[in-house]
Amino acid sequence: MINHANAQNIKNWLEAINQFNSTLEFGTTRVLFTPSEIAAREYVKNEMLKLGMNVREDAIGNIFATYEGQDTSLPAVWTGSHIDTVLNAGMFDGMAGVVGGMEAVRLIKESGQRPKRSIEVIVYTSEEPTRFGLSCLGSRAMAGKLSLEDAKNLKDNDGNTFAEVLKSLEYNPVEFKNIPISKGSVFGAVELHIEQNGLLEENGLPVGIVKAICAPTNYSVEVYGCQSHAGGTSMDARRDAFTASCEVSLSLERLAKESESEYTTATIGRVEVVPNAVNVIPGTVKFSIDIRDIDFESKNILLNKLLKEISEIEQKRGVNITLIPENHDRPIRCDEKIVEVIRQSCENQGIAYQVMISGAYHDSLFVGEFAPVAMIFVPSKNGISHSPEEWTDYEDIAVGVDALAETLLTLANTTDE
């Protein structure tokens, strides 16, 4: 019998991690391999050691904390998340899954049970794209989708390459080839995470069981028109890069709304207008496109339609539009067997739940390339995330950990493949 998770433990860990923060005056900022993030790594590793776990890192900084099972030759069961953040974020996104995994291991260990398989709590390197512009660096490398050569080409705003930063922190580039995880070497992975939406709160439910995870497609877009005088250039003579960009934005929004997929989103979140002056027609606009879908084919259909409409906008407005692809990731369906184990764990404990889609992507998206995965969501207050207003009650996280702990123990005691 496993005891219930201790909300005070969860609170203490989350608040301690939150002190490693470069913007204490406004939200939480903990960017990959900055002093605050490095200090948070050391704190988390020490807390894992206190739980009696074996701790190691790979060549990209993924942290593995192992509670050894009876047969260490069997593929392990994974849980965990990330501790890096976007700028001026909250204290729960990612971190709840790390401390939730730690608390689950504590519960299993203190119950006196040593499962057949080992249980590992993972801290994935840089789930957020904050520093190097690409998300899920650690799990992407695990899936074999980020090479050392890629790391040499990723740069931060100061011109430092990811490979250079890793080397400066004494991660061995020779070992980079050993990061990918082979299929079959992980029995299953379950990530606990805040919902980052308001469905659970609206429905008064403590747990969401994720059946599928959307995947992003990202572009940097550059629109080149003709910079000219706002009064001297007639409306018919203009090649306005901004109005062309607006038209692209409206096309993208309409196509997303018209999608026949179960879940599609499209966002332009970053915009740079040049020269950005009151009396000048913009000659250049640069912006981002973020498209997410639960169905890869539907996403490709949307993209093809968008490209066609962008070509028409170019012709109509006399501008040149360049799309620079950054990533085009494939969504995944969560493993039905693990989803059923989570469902049964909730029912065994009288925990109400809802099966749902994750519109946000997570490290589980890439772990799913080499292992069966599923996710457990806990409520987000007002559906807010990536903001200082982000909040999840510690007691709600504890309920999610109750479901997580039983799920991990069940999977870790499963010997059939």
Secondary structure, 3 states (H helix, E strand, C coil): CCCCCCHHHHHHHHHHHHCCCCCCCCCECCCCCCHHHHHHHHHHHHHHHHCCCEEEECCCCCEEEEECCCCCCCCEEEEEECCCCCCCECCCCCHHHHHHHHHHHHHHHHCCCCCCCCEEEEECCCCCCCCCCCCCHHHHHHCCCCCHHHHHHCECCCCCEHHHHHHHCCCCHHHHHHCCCCCCCEEEEEEEEECCCCHHHHHCCCEEEEEEECEEEEEEEEEECCCEECCCCCHHHCCCHHHHHHHHHHHHHHHHHHCCCCCEEEECCCEEEECCCCCEECCEEEEEEEEEECCHHHHHHHHHHHHHHHHHHHHHHCCEEEEEEEEECCCEECCHHHHHHHHHHHHHCCCCEEEEEECCCCCHHHHCCCCCEEEEEECCHHHCCCCCCCCCCHHHHHHHHHHHHHHHHHHHCCCCC
